[in-house]
Amino acid sequence: MEFPSWVFTLFSSISLCFLLLPIQGGLQTHKGNSHSLPLSQISLPPSPSPEASAPSHDPTPVFSVLSFGAVGDGVTDDTQAFKSAWDTACQSESVTLLVPDSYSFMVQSTIFTGPCKSSLVFQIEGILMPPDGPKSWPKSNSKRQWLVFYRVNGMAMQGGGLIDGRGEKWWNLPCKPHKGPNGTTLPGPCDSPVAIRFFMSSNLTVQGLKIKNSPQFHFRFDGCRDVLVDSLYIKAPSQSPNTDGIHIENTNNVKIYNTIISNAMWDYSSIGSLGVRNSRACVSNITVTDSVIRQSDNGVRIKTFQGGSGSVSMVTFNNIHMDNVRNPIIIDQYYCLTKSCTNQTTAVHISDITYANVKGTYNIKSPPLHLACSDTVPCTNLTFSDIELLPADQGRILSDPFCWNAYGEISMLTIPPVYCLSEGIPDTIPPIDGDQC
């Protein structure tokens, strides 16, 4: 499958470190996803187990799923073979589990459970796909997840293959946002599976893969730590609903490099939605740098619900190029999923946010900077340096930024000028509970 370069958003160097992120949205948590998973849904390893191969130039044993009975014709259910291959590899020393090239493997919703005996490489060279849509999904299987890696330590998922989420029939459910008369949604079941989920796992590497058309998020890291993502190609149509590229929650020390994402056009780098249903959110120590955003509805975004608590702090957006982006820089503390959200007096505190060397063009349907902070909990210590955002339509007059209860400083020239930013610190700030984060 070709991924034309002009359609992608480029993350050339992103370093993320998260502290306890109970969040929803671009980085989000859905309470419906329970953390009470079964201990295992994996078959016992075959007896006797197939012998692993080890090429002379590579001492690492290799278990191919073909040796465990996988057919790879894109039609046959290869789930049992994958389960058996995983169990055998997981109980072996430093092995590679191979999904070979020139085959297409259809696998049902499955949980691959650790901990394994030692580090393991999940090498995907062929095509991996789920059942084709909701009607093909077994009723006994979870419709919220496809492939889950649970309590795995030291695993690398890599290769030159393709993970095809076959999401179109899920996107076309009547309950999805773009369906129904005038874009409304209609009643009916709405669960859609995340393609690849890592849950309560550590020391993970995901690199080199292509993944497309997930029914919902493409990758989800939940309750994990020490994650390296490098050189992924993620693609879905621009109108596909909720097909986030990489979704991170409750996870510490994540680094994302050289990754190209072209999916739902709504968000590029979104922190949120935080504080949903009066919950606590803690996000800190995030750097997004050396990146390109093209034709997205939002650029670098922090969004929270009213009524939440906790904080977002120590976030840096640096060296970001915008190309015809709506809301290139946006803080929205009035995020609401309906039109009937009421004002509340508490909010997630946003502070110590730096925007440096953010340049390019914006879609004139929205202002270049939109800083809508809480009435009662102002945004503080916002810093703007070397900002240059011009209308994508040449000849248009520069739009004025929008600010509400936003405090900070302009350390270098900005275009357009952010005159609406309040200097210094507010006279009063509600006490922030230091134990919350």
C-alpha positions as CSV (number, residue, x, y, z in Angstrom):
1,M,0.0,0.0,0.0
2,E,1.4,3.4,-0.9
3,F,1.4,6.3,1.5
4,P,1.8,9.5,-0.6
5,S,4.1,11.9,1.2
6,W,1.9,15.0,0.6
7,V,-1.0,13.8,2.7
8,F,0.9,13.1,6.0
9,T,1.4,15.0,9.2
10,L,5.1,14.6,10.1
11,F,6.4,14.0,13.6
12,S,10.1,14.2,13.1
13,S,11.0,14.4,16.7
14,I,8.6,14.2,19.6
15,S,9.5,13.4,23.2
16,L,6.6,12.8,25.6
17,C,6.7,12.1,29.3
18,F,3.3,11.7,31.1
19,L,2.4,11.5,34.7
20,L,-0.9,9.8,35.4
21,L,-3.1,10.8,32.5
22,P,-6.8,10.1,33.3
23,I,-7.8,11.9,30.1
24,Q,-10.1,11.7,27.1
25,G,-9.9,12.9,23.6
26,G,-6.6,13.2,21.7
27,L,-5.1,11.6,24.9
28,Q,-8.1,10.1,26.5
29,T,-9.7,7.6,28.9
30,H,-13.1,6.0,28.4
31,K,-14.6,4.8,31.6
32,G,-16.4,2.1,29.7
33,N,-13.1,0.3,29.1
34,S,-12.7,-1.7,32.3
35,H,-9.2,-2.6,33.5
36,S,-10.5,-5.9,34.9
37,L,-9.3,-8.2,32.1
38,P,-9.3,-11.9,32.2
39,L,-6.0,-13.4,33.2
40,S,-5.6,-15.0,29.8
41,Q,-7.5,-15.8,26.7
42,I,-4.6,-17.7,25.2
43,S,-4.5,-21.4,24.3
44,L,-2.0,-23.8,25.9
45,P,1.1,-24.2,23.8
46,P,1.1,-27.1,21.4
47,S,2.7,-30.3,22.6
48,P,5.3,-30.9,21.3
49,S,5.9,-27.3,20.2
50,P,7.3,-26.6,16.7
51,E,11.0,-26.2,16.6
52,A,12.2,-22.6,16.2
53,S,14.4,-21.8,13.2
54,A,17.6,-19.8,13.5
55,P,19.3,-18.6,10.4
56,S,23.1,-19.0,10.5
57,H,23.7,-15.2,10.5
58,D,21.2,-14.6,13.3
59,P,21.4,-16.6,16.5
60,T,17.9,-15.5,17.6
61,P,15.3,-18.3,17.4
62,V,12.4,-17.6,15.1
63,F,8.9,-19.0,15.5
64,S,6.8,-18.5,12.4
65,V,3.0,-18.5,12.8
66,L,2.9,-20.8,9.8
67,S,4.6,-23.5,11.9
68,F,1.6,-23.3,14.3
69,G,-1.0,-23.9,11.6
70,A,-1.7,-20.4,10.3
71,V,-2.9,-20.4,6.6
72,G,-2.5,-16.7,5.7
73,D,-5.0,-16.6,2.9
74,G,-6.9,-13.6,4.3
75,V,-10.1,-15.7,4.8
76,T,-9.2,-18.5,7.2
77,D,-9.4,-17.8,10.9
78,D,-5.8,-17.9,12.0
79,T,-6.5,-16.8,15.6
80,Q,-5.7,-20.2,17.2
81,A,-2.3,-20.4,15.4
82,F,-1.4,-16.9,16.6
83,K,-2.4,-17.8,20.2
84,S,-0.3,-21.0,20.1
85,A,2.7,-19.2,18.6
86,W,2.5,-16.4,21.2
87,D,2.4,-18.9,24.1
88,T,5.3,-20.8,22.9
89,A,7.4,-17.7,22.1
90,C,6.5,-16.1,25.4
91,Q,7.8,-19.1,27.3
92,S,11.0,-19.2,25.4
93,E,14.3,-17.2,25.8
94,S,14.8,-14.1,23.5
95,V,12.9,-15.2,20.4
96,T,11.2,-13.6,17.4
97,L,7.6,-14.4,16.6
98,L,7.3,-14.0,12.8
99,V,4.3,-12.9,10.8
100,P,5.9,-13.7,7.4
101,D,5.8,-11.7,4.2
102,S,3.5,-12.6,1.2
103,Y,0.7,-13.8,3.5
104,S,-2.5,-12.1,4.8
105,F,-3.6,-13.3,8.3
106,M,-7.1,-12.8,9.7
107,V,-7.2,-12.8,13.5
108,Q,-10.1,-12.4,15.8
109,S,-10.1,-10.2,18.9
110,T,-7.3,-11.6,21.1
111,I,-5.4,-10.8,24.3
112,F,-1.7,-11.8,24.2
113,T,-0.8,-12.1,27.9
114,G,2.6,-11.8,29.7
115,P,4.8,-11.6,31.5
116,C,7.0,-13.5,29.1
117,K,10.2,-15.4,30.1
118,S,12.4,-12.8,28.4
119,S,12.3,-10.1,25.7
120,L,10.4,-10.9,22.6
121,V,10.3,-9.5,19.1
122,F,6.9,-9.5,17.3
123,Q,8.1,-9.3,13.7
124,I,5.3,-8.3,11.2
125,E,6.3,-8.7,7.6
126,G,3.0,-9.8,6.1
127,I,-0.5,-8.4,6.4
128,L,-2.5,-8.6,9.6
129,M,-6.3,-7.9,9.7
130,P,-9.4,-8.4,11.8
131,P,-12.8,-9.7,10.8
132,D,-14.4,-7.4,8.2
133,G,-16.8,-5.2,10.1
134,P,-19.3,-5.5,13.0
135,K,-21.4,-8.2,11.3
136,S,-18.4,-10.4,11.0
137,W,-17.3,-9.9,14.6
138,P,-18.1,-12.8,16.9
139,K,-20.7,-11.9,19.4
140,S,-18.7,-13.3,22.3
141,N,-15.7,-11.1,21.5
142,S,-15.2,-7.6,22.8
143,K,-16.1,-4.9,20.2
144,R,-13.8,-2.4,22.0
145,Q,-10.5,-3.9,21.2
146,W,-8.8,-6.1,18.6
147,L,-5.2,-7.1,19.5
148,V,-4.3,-6.5,23.2
149,F,-0.8,-7.0,24.7
150,Y,-1.3,-7.3,28.5
151,R,1.4,-7.2,31.1
152,V,4.2,-7.6,28.6
153,N,7.7,-6.3,29.4
154,G,10.5,-5.8,26.9
155,M,8.7,-6.4,23.7
156,A,9.4,-5.0,20.3
157,M,6.7,-4.9,17.6
158,Q,8.4,-4.1,14.3
159,G,8.7,-4.9,10.7
160,G,7.9,-3.8,7.2
161,G,4.4,-5.3,7.1
162,L,0.9,-3.8,7.2
163,I,-1.8,-3.9,9.9
164,D,-5.1,-3.3,8.1
165,G,-7.9,-2.4,10.5
166,R,-10.7,-2.7,7.9
167,G,-12.6,0.0,9.7
168,E,-15.0,1.3,7.0
169,K,-18.0,-0.7,8.1
170,W,-17.4,0.5,11.7
171,W,-17.3,4.1,10.6
172,N,-20.6,3.7,8.7
173,L,-22.5,2.7,11.8
174,P,-25.5,5.1,12.2
175,C,-24.3,6.1,15.6
176,K,-21.1,7.7,14.2
177,P,-20.9,11.5,14.2
178,H,-20.9,11.9,10.4
179,K,-24.0,9.7,9.9
180,G,-27.7,10.6,10.0
181,P,-29.7,13.6,8.7
182,N,-27.6,16.8,8.7
183,G,-24.7,15.0,10.3
184,T,-26.5,13.9,13.4
185,T,-26.1,10.5,15.0
186,L,-28.8,7.8,15.2
187,P,-29.5,5.3,18.0
188,G,-27.8,1.9,18.0
189,P,-24.6,0.1,19.2
190,C,-21.5,2.2,18.8
191,D,-18.6,0.3,20.2
192,S,-15.7,0.1,17.8
193,P,-12.4,-1.7,18.4
194,V,-9.0,-0.1,19.0
195,A,-6.6,-1.8,16.6
196,I,-3.5,-2.3,18.8
197,R,-3.7,-1.8,22.6
198,F,-0.8,-2.2,25.0
199,F,-2.1,-2.5,28.6
200,M,-0.1,-2.4,31.8
201,S,3.1,-3.1,29.9
202,S,6.6,-1.7,30.0
203,N,9.8,-1.2,28.0
204,L,8.0,-1.3,24.7
205,T,9.3,-0.5,21.2
206,V,7.0,-0.1,18.2
207,Q,8.8,0.8,15.0
208,G,8.7,0.6,11.2
209,L,5.2,-0.6,10.7
210,K,2.4,0.6,8.4
211,I,-1.1,0.6,9.9
212,K,-4.3,1.9,8.2
213,N,-8.0,2.2,8.6
214,S,-8.5,1.3,12.3
215,P,-12.1,1.1,13.4
216,Q,-11.2,3.5,16.2
217,F,-7.7,4.4,17.6
218,H,-4.8,2.9,15.8
219,F,-2.5,2.5,18.8
220,R,-3.4,2.8,22.4
221,F,-1.0,2.8,25.3
222,D,-2.8,2.4,28.6
223,G,-1.1,2.0,32.0
224,C,2.3,1.6,30.4
225,R,5.8,3.0,31.0
226,D,8.9,3.4,29.0
227,V,7.6,3.4,25.4
228,L,9.5,4.1,22.2
229,V,7.6,4.7,19.0
230,D,9.7,5.2,15.8
231,S,9.1,5.4,12.1
232,L,5.4,4.5,11.9
233,Y,3.1,5.2,9.0
234,I,-0.5,5.6,10.1
235,K,-3.3,6.4,7.6
236,A,-7.1,6.7,7.6
237,P,-9.5,8.8,5.5
238,S,-10.0,12.4,6.8
239,Q,-13.6,11.8,7.7
240,S,-13.1,8.6,9.6
241,P,-14.5,9.2,13.1
242,N,-12.2,8.9,16.2
243,T,-9.3,7.2,14.3
244,D,-6.6,8.7,16.6
245,G,-3.2,7.8,15.5
246,I,-1.4,7.2,18.8
247,H,-3.6,7.5,22.0
248,I,-1.8,7.7,25.3
249,E,-3.3,7.5,28.8
250,N,-2.1,6.7,32.3
251,T,1.3,6.2,30.8
252,N,4.8,7.4,31.8
253,N,7.9,8.2,29.6
254,V,6.7,8.0,26.0
255,K,9.0,9.0,23.1
256,I,7.6,9.3,19.6
257,Y,10.0,9.9,16.6
258,N,9.8,10.1,12.8
259,T,6.2,9.1,12.7
260,I,3.8,10.1,9.9
261,I,0.1,10.3,10.6
262,S,-2.7,11.0,8.2
263,N,-6.1,10.3,9.7
264,A,-9.1,12.1,11.1
265,M,-8.5,15.8,10.4
266,W,-9.7,17.1,13.7
267,D,-6.6,17.0,15.9
268,Y,-2.9,16.9,15.4
269,S,-1.3,17.0,18.8
270,S,-4.2,17.1,21.4
271,I,-3.9,17.0,25.1
272,G,-7.4,16.2,26.4
273,S,-10.2,16.0,27.0
274,L,-9.4,16.4,30.6
275,G,-11.6,16.7,33.7
276,V,-14.6,14.8,32.1
277,R,-17.4,14.2,34.6
278,N,-15.5,16.2,37.3
279,S,-12.5,13.9,37.2
280,R,-8.9,14.6,38.1
281,A,-6.3,15.0,35.4
282,C,-2.5,15.2,35.7
283,V,-0.3,15.9,32.6
284,S,3.2,17.2,32.7
285,N,6.6,17.3,31.1
286,I,5.6,17.1,27.4
287,T,7.6,18.3,24.4
288,V,6.4,18.3,20.9
289,T,9.1,19.5,18.5
290,D,10.2,19.6,14.8
291,S,6.8,18.7,13.4
292,V,4.5,19.6,10.5
293,I,0.7,20.0,10.7
294,R,-1.2,20.1,7.4
295,Q,-4.9,21.0,6.9
296,S,-6.1,19.9,10.3
297,D,-9.1,21.3,12.2
298,N,-6.8,21.9,15.2
299,G,-3.1,22.3,15.6
300,V,-1.5,22.1,19.0
301,R,-4.4,21.8,21.4
302,I,-5.2,21.6,25.1
303,K,-8.8,20.9,25.9
304,T,-10.6,20.4,29.2
305,F,-14.1,20.1,30.5
306,Q,-15.4,22.4,33.2
307,G,-15.7,20.9,36.7
308,G,-12.4,18.9,36.6
309,S,-9.4,19.2,38.8
310,G,-5.6,18.6,38.6
311,S,-3.2,20.3,36.2
312,V,-1.5,20.5,32.9
313,S,2.0,21.9,33.2
314,M,5.5,22.1,31.7
315,V,4.4,21.6,28.1
316,T,6.5,22.9,25.2
317,F,5.5,23.1,21.6
318,N,8.6,24.0,19.6
319,N,9.5,24.4,15.9
320,I,6.1,23.5,14.5
321,H,5.2,24.3,10.9
322,M,1.5,24.9,10.2
323,D,0.0,24.5,6.7
324,N,-3.6,25.8,6.3
325,V,-4.6,24.8,9.8
326,R,-7.7,25.9,11.7
327,N,-6.9,26.9,15.3
328,P,-3.1,26.4,15.1
329,I,-2.7,27.2,18.8
330,I,-5.7,26.5,20.9
331,I,-6.6,26.2,24.6
332,D,-10.2,25.3,25.2
333,Q,-11.3,24.9,28.8
334,Y,-15.0,24.9,27.8
335,Y,-14.9,21.7,25.8
336,C,-18.3,20.1,25.7
337,L,-19.7,17.1,23.9
338,T,-23.3,18.5,23.8
339,K,-24.8,22.0,23.6
340,S,-26.1,21.9,27.2
341,C,-22.9,22.0,29.3
342,T,-23.4,24.3,32.3
343,N,-20.7,26.6,33.8
344,Q,-18.8,25.2,36.8
345,T,-16.4,26.8,39.2
346,T,-13.6,24.3,39.2
347,A,-11.2,23.4,36.3
348,V,-8.0,21.7,35.4
349,H,-5.2,24.3,36.0
350,I,-3.1,25.0,32.9
351,S,0.3,26.6,33.5
352,D,3.8,26.8,32.2
353,I,3.0,26.2,28.5
354,T,5.6,27.4,26.0
355,Y,5.0,28.0,22.3
356,A,8.2,28.7,20.4
357,N,9.0,29.0,16.7
358,V,5.5,28.1,15.5
359,K,5.1,29.3,12.0
360,G,3.0,28.8,8.8
361,T,-0.5,29.5,7.6
362,Y,-4.0,29.2,9.2
363,N,-7.5,28.7,7.8
364,I,-9.3,32.0,8.3
365,K,-12.4,30.2,9.6
366,S,-10.8,30.3,13.0
367,P,-8.4,32.7,14.7
368,P,-4.6,31.8,14.7
369,L,-4.6,31.7,18.5
370,H,-7.6,30.8,20.6
371,L,-6.9,30.9,24.4
372,A,-10.2,30.3,26.2
373,C,-9.3,29.7,29.8
374,S,-11.6,29.0,32.8
375,D,-13.5,31.9,34.4
376,T,-12.3,30.8,37.8
377,V,-9.0,29.1,37.2
378,P,-6.9,31.2,34.8
379,C,-4.2,29.8,32.5
380,T,-0.9,31.1,33.8
381,N,2.7,31.3,32.7
382,L,1.9,31.0,29.0
383,T,5.0,32.0,26.9
384,F,5.0,32.9,23.2
385,S,8.2,33.3,21.3
386,D,8.8,33.7,17.6
387,I,5.3,33.0,16.4
388,E,4.4,33.8,12.8
389,L,1.0,32.7,11.6
390,L,-0.4,34.2,8.4
391,P,-3.7,33.7,6.5
392,A,-3.6,30.8,4.1
393,D,-5.6,32.9,1.7
394,Q,-3.2,35.5,0.5
395,G,-4.4,39.1,0.7
396,R,-6.5,38.5,3.7
397,I,-6.2,40.7,6.7
398,L,-4.5,39.1,9.8
399,S,-7.1,37.8,12.3
400,D,-6.8,38.9,15.9
401,P,-6.1,36.3,18.5
402,F,-8.7,35.4,21.1
403,C,-7.9,35.4,24.8
404,W,-10.0,34.9,27.9
405,N,-8.4,34.8,31.3
406,A,-5.0,33.9,29.9
407,Y,-1.8,35.2,31.6
408,G,1.7,35.1,30.4
409,E,4.4,36.8,28.4
410,I,5.6,37.5,24.9
411,S,9.4,37.0,24.8
412,M,9.8,37.6,21.1
413,L,7.9,39.2,18.2
414,T,4.6,37.4,17.4
415,I,2.6,37.7,14.2
416,P,-0.2,38.4,14.8
417,P,0.5,40.3,18.0
418,V,-1.1,38.7,21.1
419,Y,-2.2,41.9,22.6
420,C,-5.1,40.2,24.4
421,L,-2.7,38.2,26.6
422,S,-2.7,39.5,30.2
423,E,0.7,40.2,31.6
424,G,2.1,38.8,34.8
425,I,0.0,36.7,37.1
426,P,-3.7,37.1,38.1
427,D,-4.5,38.8,41.4
428,T,-6.2,35.7,42.7
429,I,-5.8,32.1,41.8
430,P,-7.9,29.4,43.5
431,P,-5.7,27.1,45.6
432,I,-4.4,24.1,43.6
433,D,-4.1,21.0,45.7
434,G,-0.5,19.9,45.4
435,D,-1.5,16.3,46.3
436,Q,-3.7,16.0,43.2
437,C,-0.9,15.5,40.8
